[in-house]
Amino acid sequence: MAIETPARIAVLGAGPLGLEAALYARYLGYNVDLYERGRVADNVRHWGHVRMFTPFGHNRSTLGLGALKAQDPHWVPPDDDATLTGREFAERYLVPLAQSDLIVDGLHEQTEVLAIGRAGLLKGQLADDEQRGEHDFRILLRAIEDQGHVREYFATADAVIDTTGTYGRHNWLGPDGVPAIGELSAAAEIEYRLPDVLGADHDRYASRNILLVGDGDSAAASLVNLAELAATTPDTWITWVTRGHADESLPGPVPVLQDDPLPERRRVALQANGLAVGDANHITHFGGTAVESIVWHPDLERFVVELVGKHPGQLEFDRAIANVGYRSTDELFAELHVERCGRSGAPRTLAGEQGHGVITAEPDYYVLGAKSGGRNEPFQIAQGLEQVRAVFAIIGDRADLDLYANVVLDGS
């Protein structure tokens, strides 16, 4: 059943897809509250020094361009084929979009969503009953206001679009997906994101003995930057530990697609693999190896690490980077009818509704973006834009509704 305008839609997370979902809803005439626990594009800013794998044209929408042109006729977007850094993407597109007239009035930064329920219902009530959708969502929020004052309050919504992503909780660097011995205690000293070792984090990593764990795109990007750091600060040493790639005849630990449509991703993977299998100075690669234990000694300011597998032994490090991926959390929808896949951790779709974003068993609750795939393959923004389109076709009960294709905007 369609949700008629001007119903209220709550969008959770002011990242790329949250902003696009809020904008799409506003174009259709819905009232929108966009909740962000930090600042707009917080997660993008965290890896802002890293160049994106996809060009700008894959990461923007016609609605976004139109909103920014309407706001400022002199605004010039990046070229569609430009490969921006995360920082450039945030500064040149995401932040201006958040400040546009259609979004800014409904934007709530420094506001964390703590829990979501149905007004007047408990989780077990009206299961598989359409009447459940007649009860408003009730959202518990915690806002940091002026001078650091914290306020908790409730808000309501007719529909919820969850774009909070998978950065809420990192994976563990232990050998079986569980924490290594000592990792829980040492987690505050381990870097699970992509540090800016050539910029803001230079002094923390320069002239240090560094452990890098992971064999995906993030680990590859970290290794390439660490190699550049080592080239300028000779006392910097990197030990790269990957669970796979025990066979030295393989081209390297990072998978490389033969016909990868993203040349930047291919370039970084090839460069990292070359550093692993070549004679790169200051870099040691231990393939087929895992971290059994990692203990932080604050008095020495060093990690003592026990490795198992092809290269067993005990080593000491000044710094530890664990680029081992992220997983989504289910705390937000714990009181809703949202099930998770036992393998990927992704929210389950309703039978027969695949391809429309994630349509959960909870009426009018949608999960978009990386969170919709759980631990599956990396998620591209272009996929999320298609999810935005599909979800609003469902909300509006119009299969042919496609503002991206049907709305002609000057300058787009």
C-alpha positions as CSV (number, residue, x, y, z in Angstrom):
1,M,0.0,0.0,0.0
2,A,1.3,3.4,-1.0
3,I,2.5,5.9,1.6
4,E,0.9,9.1,0.6
5,T,2.7,12.5,0.8
6,P,3.3,14.4,3.0
7,A,4.0,11.4,5.3
8,R,7.2,11.5,7.4
9,I,10.2,9.4,6.4
10,A,13.2,8.9,8.7
11,V,16.5,8.4,7.0
12,L,19.3,7.0,9.2
13,G,22.8,8.0,8.3
14,A,23.9,11.1,6.3
15,G,26.4,9.3,4.1
16,P,26.2,9.2,0.3
17,L,23.0,7.0,0.1
18,G,21.3,8.7,3.1
19,L,21.6,12.1,1.4
20,E,20.4,10.7,-1.9
21,A,17.4,9.0,-0.2
22,A,16.5,12.1,1.7
23,L,16.7,14.2,-1.5
24,Y,14.6,11.7,-3.5
25,A,11.9,11.8,-0.7
26,R,11.9,15.6,-0.7
27,Y,11.5,15.7,-4.4
28,L,8.4,13.5,-4.1
29,G,6.9,15.8,-1.4
30,Y,7.6,13.7,1.8
31,N,8.6,15.2,5.1
32,V,12.1,14.0,5.9
33,D,14.2,13.7,9.1
34,L,17.8,12.8,8.3
35,Y,19.7,11.6,11.4
36,E,23.4,11.4,11.6
37,R,25.3,10.5,14.8
38,G,28.4,12.5,13.8
39,R,28.9,14.9,10.8
40,V,27.7,14.6,7.3
41,A,29.8,12.0,5.4
42,D,31.7,11.0,8.6
43,N,32.7,7.6,7.3
44,V,33.8,9.1,3.9
45,R,36.0,11.6,5.8
46,H,37.7,8.8,7.8
47,W,39.2,7.5,4.5
48,G,39.2,10.9,2.9
49,H,42.9,10.6,1.9
50,V,42.2,7.5,-0.2
51,R,41.3,7.8,-3.9
52,M,37.9,6.2,-4.8
53,F,37.8,3.3,-7.1
54,T,34.8,4.6,-9.1
55,P,34.7,7.9,-11.0
56,F,32.4,10.7,-9.9
57,G,29.8,9.9,-12.5
58,H,29.1,6.6,-10.7
59,N,28.6,8.3,-7.4
60,R,26.2,11.2,-8.0
61,S,22.6,11.4,-9.2
62,T,20.8,13.8,-11.5
63,L,18.7,14.9,-8.5
64,G,21.9,15.8,-6.6
65,L,23.3,17.8,-9.5
66,G,20.0,19.5,-9.9
67,A,19.6,20.4,-6.3
68,L,23.1,21.9,-6.2
69,K,22.6,23.8,-9.4
70,A,19.4,25.2,-8.1
71,Q,21.1,26.3,-4.9
72,D,24.0,28.0,-6.8
73,P,23.8,28.5,-10.5
74,H,27.6,29.0,-10.5
75,W,28.4,25.7,-8.9
76,V,30.5,23.4,-11.1
77,P,30.5,19.7,-10.4
78,P,33.6,17.5,-10.8
79,D,34.0,15.9,-14.2
80,D,32.1,12.6,-14.4
81,D,35.3,10.7,-15.2
82,A,37.2,12.3,-12.3
83,T,38.4,9.8,-9.7
84,L,38.2,11.8,-6.5
85,T,39.6,11.2,-3.1
86,G,37.0,10.6,-0.3
87,R,37.8,14.1,1.0
88,E,37.2,15.7,-2.4
89,F,33.9,13.7,-2.8
90,A,32.7,14.9,0.6
91,E,33.8,18.5,0.2
92,R,32.7,19.0,-3.4
93,Y,29.4,17.0,-3.5
94,L,28.2,15.5,-0.2
95,V,28.5,18.4,2.1
96,P,27.1,21.0,-0.3
97,L,24.2,18.6,-1.0
98,A,23.5,18.4,2.8
99,Q,23.4,22.2,2.9
100,S,20.9,22.5,0.1
101,D,17.5,23.8,0.8
102,L,15.7,20.5,0.3
103,I,17.8,18.7,2.9
104,V,19.2,21.1,5.4
105,D,16.0,21.8,7.3
106,G,15.5,18.1,8.1
107,L,19.2,17.3,8.8
108,H,20.0,16.4,12.4
109,E,23.7,16.0,12.9
110,Q,25.3,14.8,16.2
111,T,22.1,12.8,16.7
112,E,22.4,9.1,17.3
113,V,19.6,6.6,16.8
114,L,19.6,4.4,19.8
115,A,16.6,2.1,19.1
116,I,13.4,1.8,17.0
117,G,10.1,0.3,17.8
118,R,6.4,0.5,16.9
119,A,4.2,2.8,18.9
120,G,1.9,0.7,21.1
121,L,3.4,-2.6,20.1
122,L,6.0,-5.1,21.3
123,K,8.1,-7.1,18.9
124,G,5.9,-10.2,19.0
125,Q,2.6,-8.5,18.5
126,L,0.8,-8.5,15.1
127,A,3.4,-10.7,13.5
128,D,2.7,-11.2,9.8
129,D,-0.2,-8.8,10.1
130,E,-0.6,-5.8,7.8
131,Q,-2.1,-3.9,10.8
132,R,1.4,-3.7,12.2
133,G,2.2,-1.1,9.5
134,E,-0.5,1.2,10.8
135,H,1.5,1.9,13.9
136,D,4.1,4.7,13.7
137,F,7.7,3.9,14.1
138,R,8.9,5.3,17.5
139,I,12.6,6.3,17.4
140,L,14.8,6.9,20.5
141,L,17.4,9.6,19.8
142,R,20.4,11.0,21.6
143,A,21.5,14.5,20.5
144,I,24.5,16.4,21.5
145,E,23.4,20.0,21.6
146,D,25.1,23.3,22.3
147,Q,27.9,23.3,24.9
148,G,27.9,19.5,24.9
149,H,24.5,19.1,26.5
150,V,23.0,15.7,25.8
151,R,19.3,15.2,25.3
152,E,17.4,12.0,24.7
153,Y,14.0,12.2,23.0
154,F,11.5,10.3,20.9
155,A,10.5,11.0,17.3
156,T,8.0,9.2,15.0
157,A,8.0,8.3,11.3
158,D,5.7,6.5,8.9
159,A,8.7,4.8,7.1
160,V,12.3,4.3,8.0
161,I,15.2,4.0,5.5
162,D,18.3,2.6,7.2
163,T,21.6,3.6,5.4
164,T,23.9,3.3,8.4
165,G,26.3,1.0,6.6
166,T,28.7,-1.5,8.1
167,Y,31.2,0.7,9.9
168,G,29.5,0.2,13.2
169,R,31.6,-2.8,14.0
170,H,34.9,-4.1,12.6
171,N,35.7,-7.8,12.0
172,W,38.4,-9.4,14.2
173,L,41.9,-10.3,13.1
174,G,42.0,-13.7,14.8
175,P,42.5,-16.8,12.6
176,D,38.9,-18.0,12.6
177,G,37.0,-14.7,12.5
178,V,36.9,-14.5,16.3
179,P,39.1,-12.2,18.3
180,A,42.8,-13.1,18.7
181,I,43.9,-13.8,22.2
182,G,44.3,-10.3,23.8
183,E,42.6,-8.5,21.0
184,L,39.6,-7.4,23.0
185,S,41.9,-5.7,25.5
186,A,44.2,-4.3,22.9
187,A,41.4,-3.1,20.5
188,A,41.7,0.6,21.5
189,E,45.4,0.6,20.4
190,I,44.7,-1.3,17.0
191,E,43.8,0.8,14.0
192,Y,40.9,-0.9,12.1
193,R,40.3,1.9,9.6
194,L,42.7,3.3,6.9
195,P,45.2,5.6,8.7
196,D,46.4,8.6,6.8
197,V,50.1,7.6,7.1
198,L,51.3,10.2,4.5
199,G,49.3,13.0,6.1
200,A,47.6,13.5,9.4
201,D,48.9,10.2,10.9
202,H,52.4,10.5,9.6
203,D,54.2,11.0,12.9
204,R,52.3,8.1,14.5
205,Y,53.6,5.6,11.9
206,A,56.9,7.1,10.6
207,S,60.0,5.3,11.8
208,R,57.9,2.5,13.4
209,N,57.7,-1.2,13.1
210,I,54.2,-1.8,11.8
211,L,52.0,-4.9,11.6
212,L,49.4,-4.8,8.7
213,V,46.7,-7.6,8.6
214,G,44.3,-8.1,5.8
215,D,44.2,-9.1,2.1
216,G,41.4,-7.0,0.7
217,D,41.2,-3.6,-1.1
218,S,41.7,-1.6,2.2
219,A,44.8,-3.5,3.2
220,A,46.2,-3.1,-0.3
221,A,45.7,0.7,-0.1
222,S,47.3,0.8,3.3
223,L,50.3,-1.1,2.1
224,V,50.9,1.1,-0.9
225,N,50.8,4.2,1.4
226,L,53.1,2.5,4.0
227,A,55.6,1.7,1.3
228,E,55.7,5.3,0.3
229,L,56.2,6.3,3.9
230,A,59.0,3.8,4.3
231,A,60.7,5.2,1.2
232,T,60.9,8.6,2.8
233,T,61.6,7.5,6.4
234,P,64.0,4.5,6.2
235,D,63.4,3.4,9.8
236,T,59.9,2.3,8.9
237,W,59.3,-1.4,8.6
238,I,56.1,-3.2,7.6
239,T,55.1,-6.8,8.1
240,W,52.1,-7.7,6.1
241,V,50.2,-10.8,7.3
242,T,47.5,-12.4,5.1
243,R,45.5,-15.6,5.8
244,G,45.6,-16.6,2.2
245,H,48.4,-16.8,-0.4
246,A,50.5,-19.5,1.0
247,D,51.4,-20.5,-2.5
248,E,54.3,-18.4,-3.6
249,S,53.6,-19.1,-7.3
250,L,50.4,-17.0,-7.1
251,P,50.6,-13.3,-8.2
252,G,49.9,-12.0,-4.8
253,P,47.5,-12.0,-1.9
254,V,45.0,-9.4,-3.2
255,P,42.5,-10.7,-5.8
256,V,42.8,-9.0,-9.2
257,L,40.0,-9.2,-11.7
258,Q,41.2,-9.9,-15.2
259,D,38.8,-7.3,-16.7
260,D,38.2,-5.1,-13.7
261,P,35.9,-2.2,-14.7
262,L,37.5,-0.1,-12.0
263,P,41.1,0.7,-13.1
264,E,42.0,2.4,-9.8
265,R,41.2,-0.7,-7.8
266,R,43.2,-2.9,-10.2
267,R,46.1,-0.5,-10.0
268,V,46.2,-0.6,-6.2
269,A,45.9,-4.4,-6.1
270,L,48.6,-4.9,-8.6
271,Q,50.9,-2.5,-6.8
272,A,50.3,-4.1,-3.4
273,N,50.8,-7.6,-4.9
274,G,54.1,-6.5,-6.4
275,L,55.3,-5.2,-3.1
276,A,54.4,-8.5,-1.5
277,V,56.1,-10.9,-3.9
278,G,59.0,-8.7,-5.0
279,D,62.1,-7.4,-3.2
280,A,60.5,-4.3,-1.7
281,N,62.7,-2.8,0.9
282,H,61.3,-2.6,4.4
283,I,58.3,-4.8,3.6
284,T,57.9,-8.5,4.6
285,H,54.9,-10.5,3.5
286,F,53.8,-13.6,5.5
287,G,51.1,-15.4,3.5
288,G,49.1,-18.3,4.8
289,T,49.6,-16.9,8.3
290,A,47.2,-15.6,11.0
291,V,47.4,-13.7,14.3
292,E,46.8,-16.1,17.2
293,S,47.4,-13.5,19.9
294,I,48.1,-9.8,20.2
295,V,49.0,-8.3,23.5
296,W,49.5,-4.6,24.1
297,H,52.1,-3.6,26.7
298,P,51.5,0.0,27.7
299,D,54.7,0.3,29.6
300,L,56.7,-0.6,26.5
301,E,54.2,0.9,24.1
302,R,54.5,-2.3,22.0
303,F,52.5,-5.2,20.8
304,V,53.7,-8.7,21.3
305,V,52.2,-10.8,18.5
306,E,52.0,-14.6,18.1
307,L,51.7,-15.8,14.5
308,V,50.5,-19.2,13.4
309,G,50.4,-20.9,10.0
310,K,53.2,-20.9,7.4
311,H,55.2,-18.3,9.3
312,P,54.8,-19.1,13.0
313,G,56.6,-17.2,15.7
314,Q,56.5,-14.3,18.1
315,L,57.2,-10.7,17.0
316,E,57.0,-7.3,18.4
317,F,55.5,-4.2,16.8
318,D,55.0,-0.5,17.6
319,R,51.8,-0.2,15.6
320,A,49.1,-2.5,14.4
321,I,46.7,-2.0,11.5
322,A,43.9,-4.5,11.0
323,N,42.1,-3.9,7.6
324,V,40.0,-7.0,8.0
325,G,36.6,-5.6,7.0
326,Y,33.4,-4.6,8.8
327,R,30.1,-6.1,9.8
328,S,26.7,-4.5,10.3
329,T,24.9,-4.4,13.6
330,D,21.3,-5.2,14.4
331,E,20.9,-3.1,17.5
332,L,18.7,-0.5,15.8
333,F,16.1,-3.0,14.6
334,A,16.3,-5.5,17.5
335,E,12.6,-4.8,18.3
336,L,11.4,-5.0,14.7
337,H,10.6,-7.9,12.4
338,V,14.0,-8.0,10.7
339,E,15.8,-11.3,10.3
340,R,19.5,-11.7,9.3
341,C,21.1,-14.2,7.1
342,G,23.1,-16.7,9.1
343,R,26.0,-16.7,6.6
344,S,26.4,-13.0,5.5
345,G,24.7,-11.2,8.4
346,A,22.6,-9.3,5.9
347,P,19.0,-8.5,6.6
348,R,16.8,-11.1,4.9
349,T,14.5,-10.0,2.0
350,L,10.9,-11.0,1.7
351,A,10.4,-13.9,-0.7
352,G,10.0,-12.7,-4.2
353,E,11.3,-9.2,-3.5
354,Q,14.9,-9.5,-4.4
355,G,16.4,-6.7,-6.4
356,H,14.4,-3.9,-4.7
357,G,16.9,-3.0,-2.0
358,V,16.1,-4.8,1.2
359,I,12.4,-5.1,1.9
360,T,12.2,-6.6,5.4
361,A,9.4,-8.3,7.1
362,E,8.8,-5.1,9.1
363,P,6.4,-3.0,7.0
364,D,8.0,0.2,5.7
365,Y,11.4,-0.5,7.1
366,Y,14.1,-0.6,4.4
367,V,17.8,-1.3,4.6
368,L,20.0,0.1,1.8
369,G,23.7,0.3,1.0
370,A,26.5,-1.8,2.4
371,K,24.4,-2.9,5.3
372,S,22.0,-4.7,3.0
373,G,24.8,-7.0,1.9
374,G,26.2,-7.8,5.3
375,R,29.6,-9.3,4.8
376,N,29.2,-9.8,1.1
377,E,31.2,-8.2,-1.7
378,P,32.1,-4.5,-1.5
379,F,29.1,-2.2,-2.2
380,Q,29.2,0.5,-4.9
381,I,27.3,3.8,-4.5
382,A,25.8,3.2,-8.0
383,Q,24.1,0.0,-6.6
384,G,22.7,2.1,-3.8
385,L,21.2,4.6,-6.1
386,E,19.3,1.8,-7.8
387,Q,18.1,0.7,-4.4
388,V,16.9,4.3,-3.6
389,R,15.0,4.3,-6.9
390,A,13.5,0.9,-6.3
391,V,12.5,1.6,-2.7
392,F,10.6,4.7,-3.6
393,A,8.8,2.9,-6.4
394,I,7.5,0.6,-3.6
395,I,6.8,3.4,-1.1
396,G,4.8,5.3,-3.9
397,D,3.3,2.0,-5.2
398,R,4.3,3.0,-8.7
399,A,6.6,0.5,-10.5
400,D,7.5,3.0,-13.2
401,L,8.5,5.7,-10.7
402,D,12.1,6.7,-11.6
403,L,13.0,10.3,-10.9
404,Y,16.6,9.7,-12.0
405,A,15.4,8.8,-15.5
406,N,12.3,10.9,-15.9
407,V,13.2,14.2,-14.3
408,V,15.1,16.4,-16.7
409,L,17.4,18.9,-14.8
410,D,19.4,21.7,-16.3
411,G,23.1,21.2,-16.0
412,S,22.8,17.5,-15.3
